[in-house]
Amino acid sequence: QSVLTQPPSASGTPGQRVTISCSGSSSNIGNNYVYWYQQLPGTAPKFLIYKTNQRPSGVPDRFSGSKSGTSASLAISDLRSEDEADYYCAVWDDSLSGPIFGGGTKLTV
Amino acid sequence: EVQLVESGGGLVQPGGSLRLSCTGTGFSFSHHYMNWVRQAPGKGLEWVGRTRDKVNSYNAEYAASVRGRFTISRDESERSLYLEMNSLKSEDTAVYYCAIEGDNSGPDFESWGQGTLVTVSS
């Protein structure tokens, strides 16, 4: 059971917009930046969103992040088949003094 | 271009030991925090631990699940990060990734290796 709660699955059709939620607490999301990672099948995770809403170079602007209180969200617009992957949120937890990951959300397109 | 290459994975019996290595190129080795993150088969990501940068004496920090059994170190001359794993348990079976932090401010794992599989089984 992860300290950060993500829905186990999400789905959408090409061209749609989907959001993936990540719920935490005041010791993690409420007080720190949120990060998101994309893991395609059989590959290492990829840096997708940093400092809650920033995109590394090379990440399409179809991907966006946001936060409100102790919850965060990843939004993917103009959904494409290549977006089918597992998505993980991550954040520093002040109580645990270390980073934690959400349980992951499998996105089906 | 940043490249991280892990090695040393394999099959080990419960209670045994194993040492993983991660060699990095394309970045300033002494300036980045370096982490180990693992993923059990079919499961999510779990942070294992990290070493800070040279300014912080490469001090290591660990997740509670491995503290006292695992040791993380790094060798600047070899540009390598190590994970010494002792008293291994079946629940340590996972792909182990090394990852560097971009600005050493949290789980900003901007680059990852391809991973190395550790299987703990008799």
gemmi code that builds the backbone of each chain (N, CA, C; Angstrom):
import gemmi

chains = {
    "A": [
        ("GLN", (0.852, -1.195, 0.000), (0.000, 0.000, 0.000), (0.887, 1.244, 0.000)),
        ("SER", (0.844, 2.024, -1.092), (1.681, 3.186, -1.205), (1.106, 4.353, -0.421)),
        ("VAL", (2.013, 5.239, 0.053), (1.585, 6.459, 0.733), (0.902, 7.394, -0.252)),
        ("LEU", (1.303, 7.307, -1.532), (0.668, 8.097, -2.586), (-0.315, 7.196, -3.333)),
        ("THR", (-1.529, 7.668, -3.488), (-2.568, 6.843, -4.093), (-2.854, 7.269, -5.528)),
        ("GLN", (-2.682, 6.339, -6.435), (-3.040, 6.546, -7.835), (-4.087, 5.513, -8.229)),
        ("PRO", (-4.954, 5.849, -9.195), (-5.869, 4.815, -9.709), (-5.039, 3.770, -10.448)),
        ("PRO", (-5.358, 2.494, -10.303), (-4.553, 1.464, -10.974), (-4.631, 1.516, -12.485)),
        ("SER", (-5.724, 2.042, -13.011), (-5.860, 2.068, -14.456), (-6.605, 3.310, -14.917)),
        ("ALA", (-6.378, 3.652, -16.166), (-7.082, 4.742, -16.836), (-7.131, 4.389, -18.315)),
        ("SER", (-8.074, 4.972, -19.010), (-8.171, 4.678, -20.442), (-8.755, 5.851, -21.199)),
        ("GLY", (-8.518, 5.856, -22.488), (-9.045, 6.895, -23.359), (-8.881, 6.488, -24.802)),
        ("THR", (-9.521, 7.214, -25.668), (-9.406, 6.954, -27.099), (-8.510, 8.011, -27.734)),
        ("PRO", (-7.917, 7.705, -28.870), (-7.038, 8.683, -29.531), (-7.715, 10.036, -29.700)),
        ("GLY", (-6.965, 11.094, -29.351), (-7.479, 12.442, -29.462), (-8.119, 12.962, -28.196)),
        ("GLN", (-8.451, 12.065, -27.279), (-9.089, 12.483, -26.029), (-8.063, 13.072, -25.067)),
        ("ARG", (-8.603, 13.636, -23.976), (-7.793, 14.128, -22.872), (-8.080, 13.262, -21.649)),
        ("VAL", (-7.018, 12.810, -20.994), (-7.195, 12.020, -19.778), (-6.390, 12.652, -18.652)),
        ("THR", (-6.842, 12.429, -17.439), (-6.085, 12.889, -16.276), (-5.853, 11.713, -15.331)),
        ("ILE", (-4.702, 11.729, -14.706), (-4.325, 10.708, -13.724), (-4.063, 11.421, -12.412)),
        ("SER", (-4.695, 10.967, -11.361), (-4.580, 11.638, -10.069), (-3.553, 10.962, -9.173)),
        ("CYS", (-3.059, 11.732, -8.212), (-2.088, 11.249, -7.241), (-2.425, 11.930, -5.925)),
        ("SER", (-2.876, 11.144, -4.955), (-3.328, 11.709, -3.694), (-2.340, 11.400, -2.577)),
        ("GLY", (-1.991, 12.428, -1.821), (-1.026, 12.249, -0.743), (-1.468, 12.935, 0.528)),
        ("SER", (-0.506, 13.586, 1.182), (-0.791, 14.245, 2.463), (0.056, 15.504, 2.607)),
        ("SER", (-0.094, 16.151, 3.761), (0.632, 17.390, 3.991), (2.139, 17.176, 4.111)),
        ("SER", (2.551, 15.952, 4.424), (3.985, 15.695, 4.569), (4.658, 15.409, 3.238)),
        ("ASN", (3.890, 15.265, 2.190), (4.501, 15.018, 0.876), (3.967, 16.005, -0.166)),
        ("ILE", (2.884, 15.687, -0.821), (2.392, 16.564, -1.890), (2.066, 17.954, -1.368)),
        ("GLY", (1.505, 18.028, -0.173), (1.096, 19.324, 0.367), (2.229, 20.296, 0.592)),
        ("ASN", (3.471, 19.777, 0.645), (4.589, 20.636, 1.022), (5.769, 20.577, 0.059)),
        ("ASN", (5.659, 19.798, -1.008), (6.796, 19.587, -1.909), (6.370, 19.493, -3.370)),
        ("TYR", (7.370, 19.612, -4.244), (7.111, 19.462, -5.668), (6.749, 18.014, -6.003)),
        ("VAL", (5.972, 17.865, -7.071), (5.562, 16.545, -7.555), (6.261, 16.260, -8.883)),
        ("TYR", (6.624, 15.018, -9.079), (7.301, 14.582, -10.289), (6.498, 13.442, -10.898)),
        ("TRP", (6.573, 13.326, -12.231), (5.870, 12.255, -12.930), (6.826, 11.526, -13.865)),
        ("TYR", (6.614, 10.210, -13.953), (7.431, 9.367, -14.800), (6.542, 8.503, -15.674)),
        ("GLN", (7.020, 8.280, -16.895), (6.344, 7.413, -17.850), (7.193, 6.172, -18.059)),
        ("GLN", (6.593, 5.006, -17.940), (7.330, 3.769, -18.167), (6.638, 2.961, -19.249)),
        ("LEU", (7.245, 2.934, -20.414), (6.746, 2.111, -21.514), (7.061, 0.651, -21.211)),
        ("PRO", (6.294, -0.271, -21.757), (6.506, -1.693, -21.452), (7.938, -2.144, -21.707)),
        ("GLY", (8.522, -2.777, -20.706), (9.861, -3.342, -20.846), (10.998, -2.351, -20.851)),
        ("THR", (10.730, -1.101, -20.472), (11.788, -0.094, -20.490), (11.924, 0.582, -19.132)),
        ("ALA", (12.990, 1.358, -18.987), (13.199, 2.123, -17.763), (12.249, 3.313, -17.733)),
        ("PRO", (11.931, 3.799, -16.537), (11.093, 5.005, -16.438), (11.752, 6.194, -17.132)),
        ("LYS", (10.885, 7.109, -17.576), (11.341, 8.318, -18.259), (10.826, 9.531, -17.500)),
        ("PHE", (11.698, 10.513, -17.333), (11.393, 11.776, -16.659), (10.354, 12.533, -17.477)),
        ("LEU", (9.178, 12.812, -16.912), (8.082, 13.377, -17.692), (7.705, 14.787, -17.244)),
        ("ILE", (7.552, 14.983, -15.930), (7.181, 16.277, -15.359), (8.036, 16.486, -14.109)),
        ("TYR", (8.587, 17.679, -13.948), (9.320, 17.985, -12.728), (8.802, 19.269, -12.089)),
        ("LYS", (9.092, 19.420, -10.808), (8.626, 20.580, -10.040), (7.152, 20.867, -10.342)),
        ("THR", (6.353, 19.837, -10.265), (4.891, 19.846, -10.349), (4.348, 20.098, -11.747)),
        ("ASN", (4.898, 21.099, -12.456), (4.282, 21.468, -13.729), (5.282, 21.830, -14.830)),
        ("GLN", (6.526, 21.425, -14.674), (7.549, 21.742, -15.671), (7.849, 20.515, -16.529)),
        ("ARG", (8.083, 20.752, -17.804), (8.413, 19.656, -18.721), (9.886, 19.700, -19.094)),
        ("PRO", (10.575, 18.558, -18.978), (11.953, 18.499, -19.498), (11.936, 18.710, -21.005)),
        ("SER", (13.057, 19.126, -21.541), (13.124, 19.311, -22.984), (12.854, 17.978, -23.674)),
        ("GLY", (12.079, 18.054, -24.743), (11.750, 16.860, -25.495), (10.408, 16.248, -25.136)),
        ("VAL", (9.846, 16.635, -23.991), (8.527, 16.131, -23.618), (7.466, 17.023, -24.256)),
        ("PRO", (6.557, 16.441, -25.021), (5.539, 17.251, -25.723), (4.662, 18.028, -24.747)),
        ("ASP", (4.166, 19.190, -25.222), (3.312, 20.001, -24.358), (1.911, 19.404, -24.198)),
        ("ARG", (1.691, 18.229, -24.769), (0.440, 17.499, -24.501), (0.395, 17.003, -23.057)),
        ("PHE", (1.570, 16.936, -22.430), (1.664, 16.482, -21.052), (1.754, 17.695, -20.135)),
        ("SER", (0.935, 17.699, -19.088), (0.982, 18.806, -18.144), (0.693, 18.300, -16.742)),
        ("GLY", (1.256, 19.006, -15.763), (1.064, 18.624, -14.363), (0.503, 19.772, -13.555)),
        ("SER", (-0.200, 19.421, -12.493), (-0.756, 20.432, -11.600), (-0.893, 19.851, -10.205)),
        ("LYS", (-1.168, 20.753, -9.262), (-1.308, 20.326, -7.871), (-2.313, 21.236, -7.179)),
        ("SER", (-3.089, 20.651, -6.282), (-3.992, 21.431, -5.450), (-4.041, 20.772, -4.084)),
        ("GLY", (-3.564, 21.485, -3.081), (-3.553, 20.929, -1.739), (-2.673, 19.701, -1.649)),
        ("THR", (-3.268, 18.576, -1.286), (-2.505, 17.337, -1.120), (-2.736, 16.364, -2.267)),
        ("SER", (-3.215, 16.875, -3.388), (-3.409, 16.036, -4.568), (-2.752, 16.662, -5.787)),
        ("ALA", (-2.306, 15.797, -6.680), (-1.684, 16.249, -7.923), (-2.312, 15.504, -9.085)),
        ("SER", (-2.132, 16.063, -10.269), (-2.694, 15.436, -11.462), (-1.743, 15.556, -12.637)),
        ("LEU", (-1.780, 14.539, -13.465), (-1.093, 14.550, -14.750), (-2.177, 14.526, -15.816)),
        ("ALA", (-2.117, 15.472, -16.736), (-3.079, 15.502, -17.827), (-2.366, 15.217, -19.141)),
        ("ILE", (-2.992, 14.421, -19.956), (-2.472, 14.113, -21.279), (-3.556, 14.458, -22.286)),
        ("SER", (-3.271, 15.417, -23.144), (-4.249, 15.801, -24.147), (-3.876, 15.200, -25.499)),
        ("ASP", (-4.822, 15.200, -26.419), (-4.599, 14.650, -27.756), (-3.939, 13.260, -27.644)),
        ("LEU", (-4.595, 12.392, -26.928), (-4.061, 11.076, -26.606), (-3.633, 10.313, -27.868)),
        ("ARG", (-2.489, 9.657, -27.773), (-1.961, 8.866, -28.891), (-1.661, 7.454, -28.425)),
        ("SER", (-1.576, 6.541, -29.366), (-1.326, 5.144, -29.008), (0.020, 4.971, -28.305)),
        ("GLU", (0.977, 5.811, -28.647), (2.304, 5.694, -28.023), (2.323, 6.185, -26.572)),
        ("ASP", (1.228, 6.746, -26.104), (1.123, 7.170, -24.706), (0.754, 6.009, -23.797)),
        ("GLU", (0.441, 4.865, -24.401), (0.061, 3.701, -23.596), (1.272, 3.249, -22.792)),
        ("ALA", (1.164, 3.346, -21.480), (2.300, 3.129, -20.580), (1.810, 3.147, -19.149)),
        ("ASP", (2.740, 2.889, -18.232), (2.485, 3.076, -16.806), (3.006, 4.455, -16.407)),
        ("TYR", (2.240, 5.134, -15.564), (2.613, 6.470, -15.112), (2.711, 6.490, -13.589)),
        ("TYR", (3.808, 7.067, -13.098), (4.059, 7.122, -11.662), (4.249, 8.564, -11.210)),
        ("CYS", (3.627, 8.903, -10.089), (3.936, 10.174, -9.438), (4.997, 9.901, -8.370)),
        ("ALA", (5.758, 10.923, -8.034), (6.795, 10.805, -7.015), (6.934, 12.140, -6.304)),
        ("VAL", (7.260, 12.077, -5.036), (7.394, 13.294, -4.241), (8.253, 12.994, -3.024)),
        ("TRP", (8.924, 14.012, -2.511), (9.690, 13.853, -1.271), (8.708, 13.822, -0.105)),
        ("ASP", (8.917, 12.905, 0.822), (8.073, 12.850, 2.012), (8.871, 13.324, 3.219)),
        ("ASP", (8.412, 14.388, 3.856), (9.140, 14.973, 4.976), (9.158, 14.043, 6.192)),
        ("SER", (8.119, 13.270, 6.382), (8.060, 12.369, 7.543), (8.998, 11.177, 7.378)),
        ("LEU", (9.076, 10.661, 6.175), (9.926, 9.511, 5.889), (11.360, 9.922, 5.543)),
        ("SER", (11.549, 11.211, 5.274), (12.866, 11.727, 4.871), (13.414, 10.983, 3.663)),
        ("GLY", (12.558, 10.841, 2.687), (12.979, 10.185, 1.458), (11.903, 10.336, 0.405)),
        ("PRO", (12.229, 10.039, -0.835), (11.227, 10.123, -1.896), (10.309, 8.901, -1.889)),
        ("ILE", (9.080, 9.100, -2.293), (8.121, 8.019, -2.401), (7.459, 8.073, -3.773)),
        ("PHE", (7.000, 6.903, -4.229), (6.312, 6.789, -5.504), (4.855, 6.392, -5.264)),
        ("GLY", (4.002, 6.827, -6.168), (2.663, 6.288, -6.193), (2.688, 4.869, -6.730)),
        ("GLY", (1.577, 4.171, -6.592), (1.533, 2.783, -7.019), (1.532, 2.584, -8.528)),
        ("GLY", (1.335, 3.665, -9.266), (1.355, 3.578, -10.728), (-0.038, 3.448, -11.328)),
        ("THR", (-0.203, 4.029, -12.500), (-1.462, 3.945, -13.246), (-1.169, 3.438, -14.642)),
        ("LYS", (-1.835, 2.355, -15.009), (-1.653, 1.807, -16.351), (-2.640, 2.481, -17.290)),
        ("LEU", (-2.128, 3.206, -18.266), (-2.966, 3.915, -19.223), (-3.124, 3.077, -20.481)),
        ("THR", (-4.363, 2.852, -20.858), (-4.692, 2.119, -22.082), (-5.308, 3.076, -23.092)),
        ("VAL", (-4.756, 3.073, -24.279), (-5.284, 3.923, -25.342), (-5.941, 3.035, -26.394)),
    ],
    "B": [
        ("GLU", (25.451, 13.475, -23.823), (24.300, 12.655, -23.460), (24.642, 11.810, -22.226)),
        ("VAL", (23.751, 11.842, -21.253), (23.938, 11.044, -20.044), (23.701, 9.570, -20.350)),
        ("GLN", (24.629, 8.735, -19.888), (24.439, 7.286, -19.984), (24.748, 6.654, -18.633)),
        ("LEU", (23.865, 5.781, -18.210), (24.041, 5.036, -16.969), (23.890, 3.560, -17.299)),
        ("VAL", (24.880, 2.759, -16.915), (24.856, 1.339, -17.242), (25.057, 0.526, -15.972)),
        ("GLU", (24.017, -0.231, -15.609), (24.083, -1.084, -14.423), (24.618, -2.468, -14.795)),
        ("SER", (25.214, -3.117, -13.814), (25.688, -4.484, -13.991), (25.745, -5.162, -12.629)),
        ("GLY", (25.900, -6.479, -12.652), (26.079, -7.222, -11.413), (24.876, -8.016, -10.942)),
        ("GLY", (23.752, -7.878, -11.627), (22.577, -8.630, -11.226), (22.730, -10.117, -11.465)),
        ("GLY", (21.832, -10.894, -10.878), (21.872, -12.340, -11.062), (21.040, -13.058, -10.031)),
        ("LEU", (21.235, -14.367, -9.965), (20.501, -15.212, -9.024), (21.328, -15.407, -7.760)),
        ("VAL", (20.708, -15.195, -6.617), (21.397, -15.359, -5.334), (20.438, -16.020, -4.360)),
        ("GLN", (20.995, -16.824, -3.460), (20.151, -17.501, -2.479), (19.750, -16.563, -1.349)),
        ("PRO", (18.618, -16.847, -0.728), (18.222, -16.051, 0.447), (19.333, -16.049, 1.488)),
        ("GLY", (19.568, -14.853, 2.046), (20.649, -14.703, 3.014), (21.979, -14.358, 2.383)),
        ("GLY", (22.044, -14.428, 1.065), (23.288, -14.163, 0.363), (23.543, -12.688, 0.116)),
        ("SER", (24.619, -12.430, -0.617), (25.047, -11.056, -0.899), (25.272, -10.867, -2.387)),
        ("LEU", (25.191, -9.612, -2.804), (25.425, -9.267, -4.207), (25.830, -7.811, -4.270)),
        ("ARG", (26.671, -7.471, -5.245), (27.100, -6.087, -5.428), (26.744, -5.632, -6.831)),
        ("LEU", (25.970, -4.575, -6.905), (25.602, -3.976, -8.185), (26.478, -2.767, -8.453)),
        ("SER", (26.720, -2.510, -9.731), (27.482, -1.343, -10.146), (26.693, -0.541, -11.165)),
        ("CYS", (26.983, 0.735, -11.206), (26.372, 1.619, -12.196), (27.456, 2.607, -12.640)),
        ("THR", (27.805, 2.539, -13.909), (28.822, 3.440, -14.435), (28.155, 4.535, -15.249)),
        ("GLY", (28.527, 5.780, -14.959), (27.880, 6.912, -15.601), (28.829, 7.762, -16.417)),
        ("THR", (28.345, 8.231, -17.572), (29.095, 9.150, -18.412), (28.185, 10.266, -18.885)),
        ("GLY", (28.799, 11.360, -19.346), (28.020, 12.451, -19.920), (27.492, 13.462, -18.921)),
        ("PHE", (27.968, 13.423, -17.696), (27.527, 14.393, -16.685), (28.643, 14.584, -15.665)),
        ("SER", (28.517, 15.648, -14.883), (29.505, 15.931, -13.862), (29.279, 14.997, -12.675)),
        ("PHE", (30.096, 13.969, -12.575), (29.856, 12.883, -11.623), (29.771, 13.370, -10.183)),
        ("SER", (30.609, 14.329, -9.825), (30.690, 14.746, -8.420), (29.572, 15.694, -8.010)),
        ("HIS", (28.825, 16.207, -8.974), (27.829, 17.240, -8.669), (26.407, 16.728, -8.517)),
        ("HIS", (26.188, 15.468, -8.831), (24.826, 14.948, -8.807), (24.615, 13.913, -7.712)),
        ("TYR", (23.448, 13.970, -7.072), (23.026, 12.878, -6.216), (22.721, 11.688, -7.132)),
        ("MET", (23.109, 10.503, -6.688), (22.850, 9.294, -7.466), (22.040, 8.310, -6.628)),
        ("ASN", (21.037, 7.723, -7.256), (20.048, 6.905, -6.556), (19.967, 5.484, -7.087)),
        ("TRP", (19.462, 4.608, -6.248), (19.026, 3.280, -6.672), (17.514, 3.210, -6.457)),
        ("VAL", (16.814, 2.761, -7.483), (15.365, 2.565, -7.445), (15.098, 1.152, -7.954)),
        ("ARG", (14.220, 0.430, -7.301), (13.955, -0.933, -7.729), (12.494, -1.140, -8.088)),
        ("GLN", (12.260, -2.211, -8.838), (10.905, -2.545, -9.280), (10.745, -4.055, -9.264)),
        ("ALA", (9.972, -4.549, -8.307), (9.684, -5.975, -8.232), (8.854, -6.387, -9.452)),
        ("PRO", (8.923, -7.636, -9.858), (8.200, -8.090, -11.052), (6.711, -7.743, -10.985)),
        ("GLY", (6.236, -7.020, -11.971), (4.830, -6.652, -12.049), (4.377, -5.619, -11.046)),
        ("LYS", (5.325, -5.006, -10.334), (4.979, -4.036, -9.288), (5.472, -2.646, -9.631)),
        ("GLY", (5.260, -1.719, -8.715), (5.632, -0.335, -8.929), (7.072, -0.046, -8.541)),
        ("LEU", (7.419, 1.235, -8.597), (8.772, 1.686, -8.297), (8.951, 1.910, -6.801)),
        ("GLU", (10.125, 1.577, -6.302), (10.451, 1.776, -4.894), (11.851, 2.362, -4.779)),
        ("TRP", (11.968, 3.492, -4.097), (13.279, 4.089, -3.853), (14.044, 3.233, -2.856)),
        ("VAL", (15.315, 2.964, -3.175), (16.165, 2.153, -2.311), (17.084, 3.034, -1.480)),
        ("GLY", (17.713, 4.010, -2.124), (18.631, 4.885, -1.410), (19.426, 5.722, -2.387)),
        ("ARG", (20.329, 6.542, -1.844), (21.120, 7.430, -2.684), (22.397, 7.857, -1.986)),
        ("THR", (23.330, 8.370, -2.782), (24.448, 9.120, -2.219), (24.310, 10.567, -2.678)),
        ("ARG", (24.616, 11.460, -1.773), (24.595, 12.883, -2.121), (25.812, 13.211, -2.968)),
        ("ASP", (26.018, 14.493, -3.245), (27.126, 14.914, -4.088), (28.405, 15.076, -3.275)),
        ("LYS", (29.498, 15.439, -3.961), (30.803, 15.527, -3.309), (30.810, 16.588, -2.223)),
        ("VAL", (30.132, 17.698, -2.451), (30.058, 18.768, -1.458), (29.479, 18.246, -0.142)),
        ("ASN", (28.595, 17.295, -0.261), (27.989, 16.661, 0.916), (28.650, 15.332, 1.240)),
        ("SER", (29.912, 15.213, 0.831), (30.746, 14.059, 1.203), (30.211, 12.719, 0.712)),
        ("TYR", (29.398, 12.776, -0.322), (28.815, 11.551, -0.871), (28.072, 10.747, 0.210)),
        ("ASN", (27.524, 11.429, 1.191), (26.788, 10.732, 2.250), (25.622, 9.936, 1.690)),
        ("ALA", (25.383, 8.778, 2.285), (24.326, 7.895, 1.803), (23.091, 7.953, 2.690)),
        ("GLU", (21.938, 7.742, 2.060), (20.650, 7.680, 2.757), (19.900, 6.466, 2.220)),
        ("TYR", (19.069, 5.869, 3.067), (18.436, 4.607, 2.696), (16.948, 4.583, 3.026)),
        ("ALA", (16.212, 3.797, 2.253), (14.831, 3.496, 2.610), (14.829, 2.564, 3.813)),
        ("ALA", (13.766, 2.642, 4.615), (13.679, 1.835, 5.825), (13.751, 0.335, 5.525)),
        ("SER", (13.252, -0.051, 4.368), (13.174, -1.474, 4.025), (14.539, -2.124, 3.791)),
        ("VAL", (15.559, -1.310, 3.560), (16.879, -1.870, 3.262), (17.954, -1.385, 4.225)),
        ("ARG", (17.611, -0.424, 5.066), (18.610, 0.155, 5.976), (19.192, -0.933, 6.874)),
        ("GLY", (20.519, -0.951, 6.954), (21.207, -1.963, 7.757), (21.614, -3.200, 6.963)),
        ("ARG", (21.020, -3.387, 5.804), (21.368, -4.539, 4.950), (22.083, -4.106, 3.675)),
        ("PHE", (21.719, -2.932, 3.165), (22.303, -2.446, 1.913), (23.252, -1.285, 2.204)),
        ("THR", (24.301, -1.176, 1.391), (25.243, -0.066, 1.500), (25.476, 0.521, 0.113)),
        ("ILE", (25.330, 1.840, 0.026), (25.544, 2.542, -1.238), (26.836, 3.337, -1.145)),
        ("SER", (27.638, 3.254, -2.196), (28.891, 4.005, -2.233), (29.161, 4.415, -3.671)),
        ("ARG", (30.169, 5.258, -3.850), (30.531, 5.649, -5.201), (32.021, 5.882, -5.279)),
        ("ASP", (32.567, 5.687, -6.464), (33.994, 5.857, -6.719), (34.137, 6.868, -7.848)),
        ("GLU", (34.666, 8.029, -7.496), (34.766, 9.110, -8.475), (35.708, 8.736, -9.613)),
        ("SER", (36.805, 8.067, -9.289), (37.795, 7.729, -10.314), (37.236, 6.730, -11.329)),
        ("GLU", (36.326, 5.875, -10.879), (35.690, 4.895, -11.754), (34.368, 5.411, -12.323)),
        ("ARG", (33.960, 6.572, -11.875), (32.659, 7.130, -12.257), (31.559, 6.095, -12.012)),
        ("SER", (31.633, 5.453, -10.879), (30.706, 4.358, -10.598), (29.989, 4.515, -9.271)),
        ("LEU", (28.760, 4.051, -9.277), (27.899, 3.970, -8.100), (27.743, 2.488, -7.783)),
        ("TYR", (27.744, 2.160, -6.493), (27.646, 0.756, -6.096), (26.489, 0.545, -5.121)),
        ("LEU", (25.958, -0.675, -5.159), (24.948, -1.086, -4.183), (25.366, -2.454, -3.668)),
        ("GLU", (25.832, -2.464, -2.416), (26.211, -3.707, -1.760), (24.989, -4.214, -1.004)),
        ("MET", (24.530, -5.414, -1.366), (23.314, -5.959, -0.763), (23.640, -7.214, 0.036)),
        ("ASN", (23.314, -7.190, 1.314), (23.550, -8.334, 2.194), (22.237, -8.836, 2.781)),
        ("SER", (22.293, -10.039, 3.347), (21.102, -10.645, 3.977), (19.887, -10.544, 3.066)),
        ("LEU", (20.078, -10.927, 1.838), (19.019, -10.766, 0.838), (17.816, -11.647, 1.130)),
        ("LYS", (16.643, -11.104, 0.838), (15.378, -11.782, 1.051), (14.663, -11.934, -0.287)),
        ("SER", (13.683, -12.809, -0.323), (12.937, -13.008, -1.571), (12.272, -11.711, -2.027)),
        ("GLU", (11.863, -10.891, -1.061), (11.203, -9.631, -1.432), (12.151, -8.582, -2.003)),
        ("ASP", (13.449, -8.879, -2.026), (14.409, -7.996, -2.689), (14.513, -8.294, -4.177)),
        ("THR", (13.842, -9.331, -4.634), (13.833, -9.654, -6.063), (13.215, -8.497, -6.841)),
        ("ALA", (13.972, -7.960, -7.783), (13.521, -6.784, -8.522), (14.533, -6.428, -9.606)),
        ("VAL", (14.101, -5.573, -10.507), (15.029, -4.880, -11.394), (15.512, -3.652, -10.629)),
        ("TYR", (16.825, -3.487, -10.586), (17.424, -2.360, -9.884), (17.941, -1.348, -10.905)),
        ("TYR", (17.443, -0.124, -10.776), (17.846, 0.959, -11.658), (18.711, 1.958, -10.890)),
        ("CYS", (19.718, 2.509, -11.543), (20.361, 3.688, -10.987), (19.808, 4.908, -11.723)),
        ("ALA", (19.758, 6.017, -11.023), (19.190, 7.239, -11.585), (19.880, 8.437, -10.962)),
        ("ILE", (20.123, 9.466, -11.768), (20.727, 10.674, -11.222), (19.669, 11.748, -11.047)),
        ("GLU", (19.872, 12.574, -10.036), (18.975, 13.695, -9.807), (19.476, 14.910, -10.568)),
        ("GLY", (18.516, 15.677, -11.114), (18.892, 16.822, -11.921), (19.454, 17.967, -11.109)),
        ("ASP", (18.667, 18.438, -10.140), (19.159, 19.547, -9.323), (19.194, 19.207, -7.844)),
        ("ASN", (19.247, 17.890, -7.563), (19.455, 17.430, -6.188), (18.425, 18.001, -5.221)),
        ("SER", (17.169, 18.106, -5.690), (16.161, 18.758, -4.853), (14.972, 17.875, -4.536)),
        ("GLY", (15.063, 16.611, -4.894), (13.925, 15.738, -4.646), (13.969, 14.594, -5.616)),
        ("PRO", (12.870, 13.927, -5.825), (12.904, 12.781, -6.752), (12.894, 13.226, -8.213)),
        ("ASP", (13.838, 14.123, -8.566), (13.938, 14.582, -9.953), (14.939, 13.698, -10.680)),
        ("PHE", (14.513, 12.439, -10.914), (15.384, 11.437, -11.530), (15.399, 11.653, -13.035)),
        ("GLU", (16.295, 12.514, -13.474), (16.244, 12.948, -14.869), (16.825, 11.929, -15.840)),
        ("SER", (17.676, 11.035, -15.363), (18.234, 10.013, -16.245), (18.305, 8.696, -15.500)),
        ("TRP", (17.997, 7.617, -16.218), (17.951, 6.279, -15.645), (18.812, 5.327, -16.478)),
        ("GLY", (19.331, 4.305, -15.804), (19.967, 3.225, -16.523), (18.918, 2.252, -17.037)),
        ("GLN", (19.372, 1.194, -17.673), (18.450, 0.212, -18.252), (17.996, -0.819, -17.212)),
        ("GLY", (18.677, -0.868, -16.085), (18.296, -1.778, -15.008), (19.035, -3.102, -15.065)),
        ("THR", (19.161, -3.732, -13.890), (19.755, -5.060, -13.789), (18.888, -5.890, -12.847)),
        ("LEU", (18.600, -7.119, -13.240), (17.669, -7.964, -12.501), (18.387, -8.753, -11.408)),
        ("VAL", (17.840, -8.659, -10.209), (18.308, -9.447, -9.071), (17.195, -10.412, -8.674)),
        ("THR", (17.526, -11.683, -8.646), (16.558, -12.700, -8.243), (17.070, -13.404, -6.999)),
        ("VAL", (16.287, -13.339, -5.932), (16.659, -13.991, -4.674), (15.783, -15.227, -4.514)),
        ("SER", (16.402, -16.388, -4.674), (15.639, -17.637, -4.638), (16.571, -18.811, -4.374)),
        ("SER", (16.033, -19.821, -3.729), (16.819, -21.030, -3.471), (16.607, -22.047, -4.589)),
    ],
}
model = gemmi.Model(1)
for chain_id, residues in chains.items():
    chain = gemmi.Chain(chain_id)
    for i, (resn, *xyz) in enumerate(residues, 1):
        res = gemmi.Residue()
        res.name, res.seqid = resn, gemmi.SeqId(i, " ")
        for name, pos in zip(("N", "CA", "C"), xyz):
            atom = gemmi.Atom()
            atom.name, atom.element = name, gemmi.Element(name[0])
            atom.pos, atom.b_iso = gemmi.Position(*pos), 0.0
            res.add_atom(atom)
        chain.add_residue(res)
    model.add_chain(chain)
structure = gemmi.Structure()
structure.add_model(model)
structure.setup_entities()
